[in-house]
Amino acid sequence: MTTRAKILFDLGGDQCYIEPIEEVDVLDRIALNKREGFYIRERLNDLVNCKIEGRTLSEYKKDNKEKLNSYHREYQRLYRILHKDKIQAYQKSYQKARVASLKAAII
């Protein structure tokens, strides 16, 4: 359970409420999600819902660039540790094939 949701359960149901911020007459679901995302960005630290609606994948990647980079670095490091033998075997076979193709090209 996330930390923000845990706060709700610790407070109890009588301490929690839903506050309507704005009445909007929008028929387009995408526009409605973007409006909700605007308010979530504005009051992110005060809300339990931290999923920003209406945000595209590229916007998410831009907002979380450092987090994603550190995740990928750690994943690659663990992959190299766990698959060390497989990587070495591939590199050895690649080097042999490369040397053979270069020799064939020279001759």
TITIPA-242015 format. One record per residue (C-alpha): z, y, x. Coordinates in steps of 0.02 Angstrom, whole numbers, m for minus. Each point is the difference from the previous one (the first is absolute). Example, Ala and Ser with C-alpha at 12.3 -4.5 7.8 and 13.67 -1.06 7.14 Angstrom:
// TITIPA-242015
<<390,m225,615>>
<<m33,172,69>>
// end
This chain:
// TITIPA-242015
<<0,0,0>>
<<m45,171,69>>
<<134,126,40>>
<<m56,122,m134>>
<<2,m130,m138>>
<<169,m62,59>>
<<72,173,m33>>
<<m46,m18,m185>>
<<94,m164,m14>>
<<151,69,93>>
<<10,153,m115>>
<<m20,m97,m160>>
<<m112,32,m150>>
<<99,146,m71>>
<<m27,105,157>>
<<m190,m21,3>>
<<m125,93,m105>>
<<m185,36,m14>>
<<m42,184,7>>
<<m165,57,m76>>
<<m72,133,115>>
<<m161,48,m86>>
<<m95,m41,m160>>
<<m183,m31,42>>
<<m146,m32,m117>>
<<m111,m101,115>>
<<m116,m138,m55>>
<<m48,m46,178>>
<<121,m123,82>>
<<m53,52,175>>
<<42,183,m32>>
<<167,m50,m74>>
<<42,m105,153>>
<<m47,144,116>>
<<115,116,m97>>
<<142,m125,12>>
<<m34,m16,188>>
<<14,189,17>>
<<177,0,m71>>
<<51,m152,102>>
<<m56,86,161>>
<<91,158,m51>>
<<167,m88,m35>>
<<m14,m159,105>>
<<179,1,65>>
<<76,24,m173>>
<<m94,m140,m88>>
<<21,m188,m10>>
<<m187,m26,m25>>
<<m75,34,171>>
<<m172,m76,m35>>
<<m118,148,m1>>
<<m124,m24,m142>>
<<m179,58,15>>
<<m2,m17,189>>
<<m153,m82,76>>
<<8,m130,138>>
<<m62,126,129>>
<<136,124,m52>>
<<131,m138,15>>
<<m62,m44,175>>
<<3,183,51>>
<<178,24,m67>>
<<66,m159,83>>
<<m101,1,162>>
<<148,m24,118>>
<<79,m137,m106>>
<<m164,m97,m12>>
<<m36,20,187>>
<<171,m68,49>>
<<m21,m145,m122>>
<<m170,m47,73>>
<<63,14,180>>
<<147,m115,m39>>
<<m112,m123,m93>>
<<m123,m8,146>>
<<142,m23,124>>
<<72,m145,m99>>
<<m172,m77,m23>>
<<m30,2,188>>
<<168,m84,30>>
<<m22,m134,m134>>
<<m182,m41,42>>
<<6,17,189>>
<<m75,m173,34>>
<<m140,23,m126>>
<<m46,171,75>>
<<0,m68,178>>
<<m110,m147,m49>>
<<m123,116,m87>>
<<m7,119,148>>
<<m29,m144,122>>
<<m143,m72,m105>>
<<m74,174,m25>>
<<4,36,188>>
<<m86,m165,40>>
<<m136,32,m130>>
<<m22,179,61>>
<<m18,m52,182>>
<<m127,m133,m50>>
<<m103,124,m102>>
<<1,127,142>>
<<m56,m132,125>>
<<m140,m52,m119>>
<<m55,181,m18>>
<<m6,28,188>>
<<m103,m156,33>>
// end
